Amino acid sequence: MSDKLIIFDTTLRDGEQSPGASMNIEEKLRIASQLEKLNVDVIEAGFPIASDGDFEAVKKIAQTIKGPEIAGLCRANIKDIDRAWDALKYAGDRGRIHTFIATSDIHMERKLQMAPAKVLETAVKAVKHAVSYTPNVEFSCEDAVRTRLPFLAEMVEAVIEAGATTVNIPDTVGYSIPFEYFNIIKYLKDNVPNIDKAVISVHCHNDLGLAVANSLAAIQAGAEQVECTINGIGERAGNCSLEEVVMAMRTRRDILPYENNIKTEHIDAASRLLSTITGIVVQPNKAIVGANAFAHESGIHQDGVLKKRETYEIMRAEDVGWATNRMVLGKHSGRNAFRTRMQELGISFTSEDDVNAAFSRFKDLADKKHDIFDEDLQALMTEAGIEAENERFRLLALKVCSETGETPDANVTLWVNGEEKSAHAQGGGPVDAAFRAIEEIVHSDTELQLYSVSNITTGTDSQGEVTVRLEKAGNIVNGQGADTDIVIASAKAYINALNKVMQPMERAHPQGADV
């Protein structure tokens, strides 16, 4: 095995499959730009055939991002592969077609309803077709860890012979245990004659909380590529966390002597940006990027750190971007300082009108709070994207009264398809009253599944960031809102979610049964 480990980031594909985590093209570009700063080797930009939006996002990323390879996922059929390459071709020789088919008995029998021989034939045909476009082809054996090892070895050998240069052995449902996963990779290394002609990749899900541990075990067994996501987001319990697996290797070089290209000082910025865009808050005790990751409460721990940091810290906060110097903007900052800082954050503008509009929003915020931090600027741009999406509903005015001994009430005015509509309602609290007033107008018939509040920065003048998750007829969306007034932020988040749930995007699922 090479000492160089390839970091394959699938935040924009598998990460987006987190409930309510769908991103628009502009948001995906912002994430992709941050991944470019992180210096990941491969960005899996999406699933091009899933929807027109997915296709355009992959195409735009392929056109814009210049460093990493750009991958697009496709099922093992001709139509999917053609559509993927139509988007990926703009990346030239950095474009990677990533095709897959399930190989476990339960998937072949119940989902695909195909015999093993037919699945093998389909896989080989798909790889050969993909190779006609580019030599950079990855093949995944979906649900590999529950696949009979002799058949898995036969499949891996066949797709490598057909031209696959990377073969992925995913733990699709997070079923494996580290020593078991180690043995699967070792079995393939020992029993596939042409295994040295391809990179062995691993893609682990976190259903048992073992995604990172399994990935590290696979690396020790000879895997040369690890597929992961920022903050570990992804389908169900999520994916292998990029920041955790990278910092584990950096911290334990004594037993994990594998190099990678990740610029770790950009990890925290990537985590915060993703959280801002998706509304999925990072839990405080999350390794590496959680708010408590480098906090010490115990007196003994504090004393030890003061005397010698290494007594209770195995890595430096600065190494992942926690203590970097930041330019703080304020009401007296000019357009140039604003534009420069936005560029440093990977946010570009297509026209002077866009700059002026963003700068105007910045000035409005600066009138409300003294210091504007990077997190505020990221939230500002997310808000701009949210406003652009508000085609059906838009908040025009909100007045809420809450006092001791009285039932809170809210008066709200919305823009609804070109008309102003107002309503009044009471509730258990100011936020509840505001939501009820909105529903008096909208009558959405949705179910509130999550209401989450967090502060973007510190201080009593900090912007509050609110995430609202709504469900309607199986369609789950996250809405976001930010404001120095938490009730207004809540109303913005609720309305943003309503706009999304009322106009659901038709989108195929990558694990669909049709091949």
C-alpha positions in Angstrom: 0.0 0.0 0.0 1.0 3.6 -0.7 1.7 5.8 2.3 -0.5 8.5 0.6 -4.2 8.3 1.5 -6.8 9.8 -0.9 -9.5 11.8 0.8 -12.8 11.5 -1.1 -15.4 14.0 0.2 -19.1 13.2 -0.4 -20.6 16.0 1.6 -22.4 17.3 -1.5 -23.8 13.9 -2.4 -24.2 11.5 0.5 -24.2 14.4 3.0 -27.1 16.0 1.2 -29.1 12.9 1.8 -29.4 13.9 5.5 -33.1 14.7 6.2 -33.8 18.3 5.1 -30.2 19.0 4.1 -30.8 19.8 0.4 -28.7 22.6 -1.0 -29.2 24.9 -4.0 -26.5 25.4 -6.6 -25.0 28.5 -5.0 -24.8 26.8 -1.6 -23.1 23.8 -3.2 -20.6 26.0 -4.8 -19.8 27.6 -1.5 -19.2 24.2 0.1 -17.2 23.1 -2.9 -14.9 26.2 -2.7 -14.3 25.4 1.0 -13.5 21.8 0.1 -11.0 23.1 -2.4 -9.4 25.2 0.4 -9.3 22.0 2.5 -7.4 20.4 -0.4 -9.5 17.2 -0.6 -8.5 14.9 -3.4 -11.9 14.2 -4.8 -15.3 16.0 -4.4 -18.3 13.9 -5.1 -20.5 16.8 -6.4 -23.8 15.0 -6.7 -26.0 12.5 -8.5 -26.5 14.1 -11.9 -29.6 12.1 -13.0 -31.4 12.7 -9.7 -32.8 16.0 -10.9 -32.1 18.9 -13.2 -30.9 20.8 -10.1 -28.4 18.1 -9.2 -27.1 18.0 -12.8 -26.6 21.7 -13.0 -24.8 21.7 -9.6 -22.4 19.0 -10.7 -21.8 20.8 -14.0 -21.2 24.2 -12.3 -18.8 22.6 -9.8 -17.0 20.8 -12.6 -16.6 24.1 -14.5 -15.6 26.2 -11.4 -13.4 24.1 -9.1 -9.9 23.6 -10.4 -8.0 21.6 -7.8 -9.7 18.3 -6.7 -11.1 15.7 -9.0 -14.9 16.0 -9.4 -17.0 12.8 -9.2 -20.6 12.2 -10.0 -22.6 9.2 -8.8 -24.6 7.0 -11.2 -26.3 3.7 -11.1 -25.0 0.9 -13.3 -27.0 1.7 -16.4 -26.2 3.5 -19.6 -28.6 6.4 -19.1 -27.2 7.3 -15.7 -23.6 7.1 -16.9 -24.3 9.3 -20.0 -26.0 11.9 -17.8 -23.2 11.9 -15.3 -20.5 12.5 -18.0 -22.6 15.3 -19.6 -22.0 17.1 -16.3 -18.5 15.9 -15.5 -16.9 16.5 -18.9 -16.3 20.1 -18.0 -13.7 18.9 -15.4 -11.7 17.3 -18.2 -9.3 14.6 -16.9 -10.3 15.5 -13.4 -13.8 14.2 -14.0 -14.6 10.8 -12.3 -17.6 8.6 -13.1 -18.7 6.7 -9.9 -21.0 3.9 -10.7 -22.4 1.2 -8.5 -24.7 -1.8 -8.0 -25.7 -3.8 -4.9 -23.9 -7.1 -4.3 -25.4 -8.5 -1.1 -27.9 -11.4 -1.3 -30.7 -9.3 0.4 -30.2 -6.4 -2.0 -29.9 -8.7 -5.1 -33.0 -10.8 -4.2 -35.3 -8.2 -2.6 -34.3 -4.9 -4.3 -32.8 -5.7 -7.6 -34.6 -9.0 -8.1 -31.6 -10.1 -10.1 -29.4 -13.2 -10.1 -25.7 -12.8 -9.1 -24.6 -13.6 -12.6 -26.8 -10.9 -14.0 -25.6 -8.3 -11.4 -22.0 -9.2 -12.4 -22.8 -8.8 -16.1 -24.5 -5.4 -15.4 -21.6 -4.1 -13.4 -19.0 -5.0 -16.1 -21.2 -3.5 -18.8 -21.5 -0.3 -16.8 -17.8 0.0 -16.2 -16.9 -0.6 -19.8 -19.4 2.1 -20.9 -18.0 4.6 -18.3 -14.4 3.8 -19.5 -15.4 4.9 -23.0 -15.7 8.4 -21.6 -12.8 8.5 -19.1 -10.2 6.2 -17.6 -11.1 7.7 -14.2 -13.9 5.3 -13.2 -14.8 4.2 -9.7 -17.1 1.2 -9.0 -18.9 0.6 -5.7 -20.2 -2.8 -4.5 -23.2 -1.5 -2.6 -23.7 -3.3 0.8 -20.3 -4.9 0.4 -19.9 -5.9 4.0 -23.0 -8.1 3.8 -21.9 -9.6 0.5 -20.6 -13.2 0.4 -16.8 -12.8 0.2 -16.2 -15.2 -2.8 -18.8 -13.3 -4.8 -17.4 -9.9 -3.7 -13.9 -11.0 -4.8 -15.3 -12.1 -8.1 -17.1 -8.8 -8.6 -14.0 -6.7 -7.7 -11.8 -8.7 -10.1 -14.3 -8.4 -12.9 -14.8 -4.6 -12.6 -11.0 -4.0 -12.4 -10.6 -6.1 -15.5 -13.3 -4.0 -17.2 -11.3 -0.8 -16.5 -12.3 0.5 -13.0 -9.3 2.2 -11.4 -10.9 2.6 -8.0 -13.1 0.0 -6.3 -15.2 1.0 -3.3 -16.1 -1.5 -0.6 -18.8 0.4 1.3 -20.4 -0.4 4.6 -23.7 1.0 3.3 -25.8 0.3 6.3 -23.2 0.8 9.1 -23.3 -2.9 10.0 -19.6 -3.8 10.3 -17.3 -4.0 13.3 -13.7 -2.8 12.9 -11.9 -6.2 13.0 -14.5 -7.6 10.6 -14.0 -4.8 8.1 -10.2 -5.2 8.4 -10.6 -8.8 7.5 -12.9 -8.1 4.4 -10.3 -5.7 3.0 -7.5 -8.2 3.7 -9.4 -11.0 2.1 -9.8 -8.9 -1.1 -6.1 -8.0 -1.0 -5.2 -11.7 -0.7 -7.7 -13.2 -3.1 -8.2 -10.8 -6.0 -5.4 -11.4 -8.5 -5.5 -7.9 -10.1 -6.2 -6.0 -6.9 -3.0 -4.0 -7.4 -4.4 -2.4 -10.6 -7.0 -0.4 -8.6 -7.2 1.8 -5.6 -9.3 0.2 -2.8 -11.7 2.7 -1.3 -13.9 2.5 1.8 -17.2 4.3 2.5 -18.6 3.8 6.0 -21.9 4.7 7.6 -22.3 5.5 11.3 -25.4 3.5 12.3 -23.5 1.8 15.1 -21.2 4.8 15.7 -18.2 3.0 14.1 -17.8 4.7 10.8 -14.4 6.3 11.7 -13.2 3.3 13.5 -14.1 1.0 10.6 -12.4 3.4 8.1 -9.2 3.4 10.1 -9.3 -0.4 10.3 -9.7 -0.6 6.5 -6.8 1.8 6.0 -4.6 -0.4 8.2 -5.7 -3.4 6.1 -4.5 -1.7 2.9 -7.3 0.6 1.7 -5.9 3.7 -0.1 -9.0 5.9 -0.3 -11.5 6.9 2.4 -14.9 8.4 1.6 -16.2 10.9 4.2 -18.2 14.0 4.9 -17.7 17.3 6.8 -19.3 16.9 10.3 -20.0 13.3 9.4 -23.4 14.3 7.9 -25.2 11.8 5.6 -27.9 9.3 5.3 -29.5 8.1 8.6 -26.8 8.3 11.3 -24.3 9.8 8.8 -21.0 9.0 7.3 -17.4 8.8 8.3 -16.4 12.2 9.6 -13.6 13.8 7.5 -12.2 15.9 10.4 -12.1 12.9 12.7 -10.4 10.4 10.4 -7.9 13.1 9.2 -7.0 14.2 12.7 -6.8 10.6 14.0 -4.1 10.0 11.4 -2.3 13.2 12.1 -2.4 12.6 15.9 -1.5 8.9 15.8 1.2 8.9 13.1 3.0 6.3 15.3 0.6 3.6 14.3 -1.1 5.3 11.3 1.8 6.5 9.1 -0.3 7.6 6.2 -0.1 11.0 4.6 -2.9 13.1 3.1 -3.2 16.5 1.5 -5.7 18.0 3.9 -5.0 21.6 5.1 -6.4 21.1 8.6 -6.4 24.8 9.5 -9.6 25.1 7.3 -11.5 22.3 9.1 -13.4 24.5 11.5 -14.4 27.0 8.8 -15.7 24.1 6.7 -17.7 22.7 9.6 -19.3 26.1 10.4 -20.1 26.9 6.8 -21.9 23.5 6.3 -23.8 23.9 9.6 -24.9 27.4 8.5 -26.0 26.3 5.1 -27.9 23.1 6.1 -29.1 24.2 9.5 -27.8 21.0 11.0 -26.2 22.1 14.3 -23.0 20.4 15.4 -23.5 18.9 18.9 -21.2 20.5 21.5 -19.4 17.3 22.3 -18.6 16.5 18.7 -15.0 15.6 18.3 -12.7 18.1 16.6 -15.3 20.7 15.7 -17.8 20.7 18.6 -17.9 23.7 20.9 -16.6 21.7 23.8 -13.9 19.9 21.8 -11.1 22.0 23.4 -12.9 23.2 26.5 -11.8 22.1 30.0 -14.1 22.3 32.9 -12.4 20.1 35.5 -10.0 22.0 37.8 -7.4 19.2 37.5 -7.6 19.3 33.7 -7.3 23.1 33.7 -4.3 23.0 35.9 -2.7 20.4 33.8 -3.2 22.3 30.6 -1.8 25.5 32.1 1.3 23.6 33.2 1.7 21.6 30.0 -0.9 21.6 27.2 -0.2 18.0 26.2 -1.3 16.7 29.6 -4.9 16.8 28.5 -4.8 18.0 24.8 -3.7 15.5 22.2 -3.9 18.1 19.4 -3.9 21.9 19.2 -7.0 23.9 18.6 -5.1 26.1 16.1 -4.4 23.0 14.0 -8.0 22.7 13.0 -8.6 26.5 12.6 -10.1 27.3 16.1 -7.8 30.1 17.0 -7.0 31.8 13.7 -6.9 35.6 13.6 -10.0 37.0 12.0 -10.8 40.4 10.7 -13.8 41.9 12.6 -15.9 44.2 10.5 -18.3 46.9 11.8 -20.5 49.7 10.8 -17.6 51.9 9.7 -16.1 49.2 7.4 -16.1 50.1 3.7 -17.1 48.1 0.6 -13.5 47.1 -0.2 -12.9 45.6 3.3 -16.3 43.8 3.0 -15.6 42.5 -0.5 -12.1 41.4 0.4 -13.3 39.4 3.4 -16.1 37.8 1.4 -13.5 36.7 -1.2 -11.3 35.2 1.6 -14.3 33.3 2.7 -14.8 31.9 -0.8 -17.9 34.0 -1.5 -17.8 35.6 -5.0 -20.2 38.0 -6.6 -21.4 37.9 -10.3 -22.1 41.6 -10.6 -21.7 45.0 -8.8 -25.5 44.9 -8.1 -24.9 41.7 -6.1 -22.1 43.4 -4.2 -24.2 46.4 -3.4 -27.2 44.3 -2.3 -24.9 42.2 0.0 -23.2 45.3 1.3 -26.5 46.9 2.1 -27.6 43.8 4.1 -24.2 44.0 5.9 -24.8 47.6 6.9 -28.3 46.8 8.2 -26.8 44.1 10.4 -24.0 46.4 11.5 -26.6 48.8 12.8 -27.9 46.1 15.0 -24.7 44.6 16.4 -21.3 46.1 17.0 -18.9 43.5 15.6 -19.5 41.4 12.5 -17.6 38.1 12.5 -17.0 35.6 9.7 -19.9 33.5 10.9 -22.2 36.5 10.6 -21.1 37.0 7.0 -21.7 33.4 6.1 -25.2 33.6 7.7 -25.8 36.8 5.8 -25.2 35.1 2.4 -27.3 32.2 3.5 -30.1 34.6 4.3 -29.7 36.1 0.8 -30.2 32.7 -0.7 -33.2 32.1 1.5 -34.8 35.4 0.4 -34.3 34.4 -3.2 -36.2 31.2 -2.6 -39.1 33.0 -1.1 -41.3 33.0 -4.2 -44.5 32.0 -2.5 -44.3 33.4 1.1 -42.3 36.3 2.5 -42.3 37.9 5.9 -43.3 41.6 5.7 -44.1 42.4 9.3 -44.2 40.7 12.7 -45.4 42.1 16.1 -45.3 39.9 19.1 -46.4 40.7 22.6 -45.3 38.6 25.6 -45.8 39.7 29.2 -46.0 38.0 32.6 -49.4 36.6 33.4 -50.7 37.1 29.9 -51.0 34.8 26.9 -48.5 35.8 24.2 -50.0 36.9 20.9 -48.6 37.7 17.5 -49.7 39.8 14.5 -48.0 38.8 11.2 -48.2 40.1 7.7 -47.0 38.0 4.8 -46.5 38.5 1.1 -48.4 35.5 -0.5 -48.2 35.2 -4.2 -48.2 38.9 -4.7 -50.7 39.8 -2.1 -50.4 41.0 1.5 -52.2 38.9 4.1 -52.4 39.4 7.8 -53.4 37.3 10.8 -53.4 37.3 14.6 -52.9 34.3 16.9 -52.1 33.4 20.5 -49.7 30.7 21.7 -47.8 29.2 24.5 -44.9 31.5 23.9 -43.9 34.3 21.4 -42.5 31.8 18.9 -45.5 29.5 19.1 -47.8 32.5 18.7 -45.9 33.6 15.6 -46.0 30.2 14.0 -49.8 29.9 14.7 -50.3 33.3 13.1 -48.4 32.2 10.0 -50.5 29.1 9.8 -53.7 31.1 10.0 -52.6 32.5 6.6 -50.8 29.5 5.0 -52.8 26.4 6.2 -49.8 24.3 5.3 -50.9 21.0 6.9 -47.3 20.3 7.9 -45.9 18.7 11.0 -43.1 20.5 13.0 -40.4 17.9 13.6 -37.6 20.1 14.9 -37.1 23.6 16.3 -33.5 24.5 17.1 -31.9 27.7 18.2 -28.2 28.6 18.4 -26.1 31.7 18.6 -23.9 32.5 15.6 -21.3 34.3 17.6 -20.9 35.3 21.3 -22.5 38.2 23.1 -26.0 39.4 23.8 -26.1 41.2 20.4 -25.3 37.9 18.6 -27.5 36.8 15.8 -29.7 33.9 16.6 -29.8 31.2 14.1 -32.9 29.1 14.0 -33.6 25.8 12.2 -37.1 24.5 11.6 -37.8 21.1 10.2 -41.2 20.4 8.7 -42.7 17.3 7.3 -45.5 16.9 4.8 -46.5 13.7 3.1 -43.1 12.2 3.6 -41.2 15.3 2.3 -38.8 16.6 5.0 -37.2 20.0 4.7 -35.1 22.3 6.9 -35.8 26.0 7.0 -33.3 28.6 8.3 -33.5 32.1 9.6 -31.1 34.4 11.3 -31.6 37.7 13.1 -30.6 39.6 16.2 -34.2 39.1 17.3 -34.8 35.4 17.9 -38.5 35.6 17.3 -38.0 37.2 13.9 -35.3 34.6 13.1 -37.8 31.9 14.0 -40.5 33.3 11.8 -38.0 33.6 8.9 -37.0 29.9 9.4 -40.6 28.7 9.5 -41.4 30.6 6.3 -38.3 29.4 4.6 -39.3 25.8 5.4 -42.8 26.4 4.1 -41.5 27.7 0.8 -39.5 24.5 0.4 -42.2 22.1 1.5 -44.8 23.7 -0.8 -42.5 23.3 -3.8 -40.8 20.0 -3.3 -38.0 19.1 -5.7 -38.6 15.9 -7.7 -35.5 14.0 -7.0 -34.5 10.4 -7.6 -32.7 8.5 -4.9 -29.2 7.1 -5.5 -30.1 3.8 -4.0 -33.1 3.3 -6.3 -33.7 -0.3 -7.5 -33.8 0.4 -11.2 -30.6 -0.4 -13.0 
